[in-house]
């Protein structure tokens, strides 16, 4: 059974930091590119950061470059999102996504974790 379980969300003041984790099971983690998306109320889901299945290459949305860092630990089947210098506009549900490197139609989603940036 495929599972992606996010954790680490919460409420933080502007300028603060959070580290999200996504624990994967039920598939060959190292064969999948991993991504973090976010969706704010009334807005479309947007890609925040992506890390390749091998090699570690990363991509970021312009809005988070220099503040967020995505990483993965294939031994632990886990992907992380370190979020620094958080802004109120970062408030959203953050969702983990796994996409097979060679089969674009094979992907999985987690349930999401809420991040709220507010004073």
C-alpha positions, 0 to 999 in steps of 0.5 A: 500500500502506497503511503506518503505521510507529511509532518512538521507543519504548524503555526510560526511567526513571520521570519521563522522556520519550519522543517517538513518531512514526508515519509514514503512507503509502498514503492521504490522511493529511489525511483521517484522524483519527489516534490512539495506543492502547496495550496492556499485557500482559493488558489491553485496548487503550485509546485514549491520544490522538486528533487530528482530521483538520483543525482540530487538536482533541485528546482524551486519556485521563484517565490521560495528561492533562497529561503527553502531547501528540499532534500531527500534521504533514500535510506530513510525513504523521506523527503524534507523541506526546510523553510526559512524566513517564512512569510505570511504568503507562505501560508498553505497546505503543503503536499508531498508528491512522488513521480516515477522518473520514467513514467509521468503518469505514475504519481502519488500524493500525500494528505498534506500538512498545514503551514500558517505564518502569522503574528 
